[in-house]
Amino acid sequence: METPAALEKVAGERDAIEIGKREYDDESVVVVDFGPTGDKPVVDIVDGTAIVVVDGSQFEFDVPDDASDVTVNDGILTITEEK
């Protein structure tokens, strides 16, 4: 699974945001750490678009077609693809 281009763009613009990718036997995972924030990120999915709100900023990206789950846990956005 590829990291959504909109997330890569945001990470390139903000030093605190880090993106990682992990491959496992049964799944592929993209993780986005928004760094130290005052508020925990929140994600909503609307018509195939993920909307992330954190510290008054909003980021949107198209959910990858192969993604099986998009969640936020402990301030980390996770996009998962089951193989």
N, C-alpha and C positions, 0 to 999 in steps of 0.2 A: 504494500500500500504506500502510495506517495503522500508526503505531507502537503496539505492544501497550500497553494501558492499564496493565498491571502494571509495565512498564518506566518509563512516564511517572510513575507513583506513586513508584517508588524514586528516580528522578531528582529529584522534587520534595522528597523527604525528605533527600537528601544533596547538598550543594553541589558536591562533586567530580565527580559524574556529569553528563555532557553528552550530549545526544541530537541528532543531525543527520539530515536527510533530503535525499537527492539524487535528482533525476529525470533520466534520460538517455533517448535514443531507444529503446534496446533493454532497459533495465532500470530498476528503482526500488530504491533502497538506503536502509536505515535503519542508521545507525552509532551505537554507544554507546561512549563513552570513559569508563572508570571512574576516570580521574584517576590521580594518583600512588598506586601501591599497592606493597606489599611483594612480593606474588605476582602472577603473570600470571593473568588470568581464565581459567577453563576452562569449556567448555560441553559438556553431554551432552543428547541428545534421547531422551526416553523416551515412547512412546505419544503423540506430538504435543505434549509439554510440553518446553520447553527449560529446563534447570537450569543456572544459572550460579553458579559458586563463585569467590569472590575474597576474599582476606584473611580467611578464616574465616566470611564471610557467604555465604548462599545466596539466590539470587533465582530465582523460577520464573515463566514466562509461557507461555501457549499460543502455539505457533508459528502465525503467520497462515496460513490456508488457501492463499493465493496465493504463499507464500514458496517459492522454489526452492532456497535454501541458507541455512544459519545456521552461521557460523563465528566463531572468534576468531583474530586475527592481530596480533601485536605489541601485545597488550593491548586491542585494539579489537574489540568484538562487531559483526558485520555480518550483517544480514538482507537477503537479495537476492530480488527478484521479477523474473523474466525476462518481458518483454512479448512 
